[in-house]
């Protein structure tokens, strides 16, 4: 059974940066699309970023130019570098192996952007 463990969340001031990490157990990590989703209180879950097995990336409109997703297949890990954070980025961030609701999800890590 696959396990995904997120880390790196926390409290940061507007304009600050955080780097989220996700360690993934299981086989064939390099073959999977990996993604980060987020959900804020009272809002629907949304895609933040995805990275395919080829390294191709896709970002939600609200984070383009500020966030960068990357992966290290040797470490079976995926990362999300978040720069110029805004209060509206406050949410629980989830690491996902595969695609959306059909994928495998981690427990999430809280990111709070506040002064």
C-alpha positions in Angstrom: 0.0 0.0 0.0 1.4 3.3 -1.0 2.1 6.0 1.6 2.7 9.7 0.9 4.1 11.9 3.7 4.1 15.6 3.3 6.3 18.0 5.3 7.4 21.6 5.2 4.1 23.5 6.0 3.9 26.2 8.6 3.2 29.8 9.2 4.7 32.4 6.9 4.3 36.1 6.4 2.9 37.5 3.1 5.6 37.7 0.5 7.5 34.8 2.2 8.5 31.4 0.9 8.0 27.8 1.9 9.1 24.5 0.4 6.9 21.5 0.7 8.2 18.0 0.4 6.4 14.7 -0.2 8.1 11.3 0.3 6.4 8.4 -1.4 6.6 4.7 -0.7 5.9 2.0 -3.2 7.3 1.0 -6.6 7.4 2.6 -10.0 7.5 6.2 -8.6 9.0 7.5 -11.7 6.1 6.3 -13.9 3.5 8.3 -12.0 2.2 11.8 -12.4 2.6 13.6 -9.1 0.6 16.6 -8.0 -0.1 19.0 -5.2 -3.7 20.0 -4.4 -5.0 22.3 -1.8 -8.2 23.0 0.1 -9.0 26.1 2.0 -11.8 26.3 4.6 -15.2 26.6 2.9 -13.7 26.2 -0.6 -13.4 23.4 -3.1 -10.3 21.4 -3.5 -8.1 22.8 -6.3 -5.1 21.6 -8.3 -2.0 23.6 -7.5 0.6 21.9 -9.7 1.4 18.6 -11.4 4.5 17.0 -12.8 4.4 14.1 -15.2 6.8 11.2 -15.6 8.5 13.1 -18.4 8.9 16.2 -16.2 6.3 18.2 -17.9 4.5 20.5 -15.5 1.1 22.1 -15.2 0.0 24.8 -12.7 -3.2 26.3 -11.4 -3.7 29.8 -12.7 -3.5 31.4 -9.2 0.0 30.1 -8.6 1.6 30.4 -12.0 4.9 32.3 -11.8 5.1 31.9 -8.0 5.2 28.2 -7.4 7.5 25.5 -8.8 6.9 21.8 -8.7 9.8 19.3 -9.0 10.6 15.7 -8.5 13.5 13.5 -7.6 12.9 10.0 -8.8 15.9 8.6 -7.0 14.5 9.8 -3.7 10.9 9.0 -4.7 10.0 12.6 -3.7 8.2 15.5 -5.1 8.6 19.1 -4.0 6.6 22.4 -4.2 8.6 25.6 -3.9 6.2 28.4 -3.0 7.4 32.0 -3.4 5.7 35.4 -2.9 3.0 33.7 -0.7 -0.3 35.5 -0.3 -3.0 35.1 2.4 -5.2 33.4 -0.2 -2.6 30.6 -0.4 -3.6 29.6 3.1 -4.9 26.0 2.9 -4.1 22.3 3.6 -1.8 21.1 0.9 -2.0 17.5 -0.2 0.5 15.4 -2.2 -1.1 13.1 -4.7 0.2 10.2 -6.7 -1.8 9.8 -9.9 -4.6 12.0 -11.0 -7.0 13.8 -8.7 -9.7 11.8 -6.9 -8.6 8.5 -8.5 -5.0 8.9 -7.1 -3.4 8.2 -3.7 -3.4 11.0 -1.3 -1.3 12.0 1.7 -2.6 13.4 5.0 -1.8 17.0 4.1 0.2 19.8 5.6 -1.1 23.1 6.7 0.2 26.3 5.1 -0.9 29.6 6.7 0.1 32.9 5.3 -0.6 35.7 7.7 1.1 38.8 9.2 
